[in-house]
């Protein structure tokens, strides 16, 4: 499941990770942006959340790891 769903990947790879509603939203939008990019569509995503809410961790650490681990990349 974690190979097809980015948020599941986040939870599987970090057993202490407890996503809030905005983490779910960020994960969904990142995954959709990646799928759009694979289709050749241009995509931009701006993430605006207060400091120390985990936006850098999810977007700059976990997301690239998930994408690199996909079998179709």
C-alpha positions in Angstrom: 0.0 0.0 0.0 2.8 2.4 0.8 4.1 2.1 -2.7 0.8 3.5 -4.1 0.0 6.0 -1.4 2.5 8.7 -0.2 0.8 9.3 3.2 1.0 5.5 3.9 4.7 5.6 3.0 5.2 8.4 5.6 3.5 6.4 8.3 5.2 3.1 7.5 8.7 4.6 7.4 8.3 6.5 10.7 6.2 4.8 13.4 6.0 8.0 15.4 4.6 10.0 12.5 1.1 11.2 13.3 -0.3 13.2 10.4 -2.6 16.1 11.0 -5.3 17.1 8.5 -2.9 19.4 6.7 -0.3 16.7 6.4 -2.9 14.6 4.6 -3.7 17.5 2.3 0.0 18.1 1.5 0.5 14.4 0.8 -2.5 14.3 -1.5 -1.4 17.3 -3.4 2.2 16.2 -3.7 1.1 12.8 -5.0 -1.3 14.4 -7.5 1.4 16.8 -8.7 3.7 13.9 -9.3 1.0 12.0 -11.2 0.3 15.1 -13.3 4.0 15.5 -14.0 4.2 11.9 -15.2 1.4 12.7 -17.7 3.5 15.6 -19.0 1.4 18.3 -17.4 3.1 21.4 -15.9 2.5 21.6 -12.1 3.3 24.0 -9.4 2.6 23.6 -5.7 3.0 26.3 -3.0 2.9 25.0 0.6 2.1 27.6 3.2 2.0 26.3 6.8 3.5 27.9 9.9 7.1 27.1 11.1 7.8 23.7 12.6 4.7 22.0 11.2 6.7 19.4 9.2 6.3 20.9 5.7 10.0 20.6 4.9 10.2 17.1 6.2 7.3 15.8 4.2 8.1 17.8 1.0 11.9 17.7 0.9 12.8 14.4 2.7 9.9 11.9 2.6 8.5 12.8 -0.8 11.7 12.4 -2.8 12.4 9.2 -1.0 9.0 7.9 -2.0 9.4 8.9 -5.6 12.9 7.4 -5.9 11.5 4.1 -4.4 8.7 3.8 -7.0 9.3 1.0 -9.5 8.1 3.1 -12.4 10.6 6.0 -11.9 
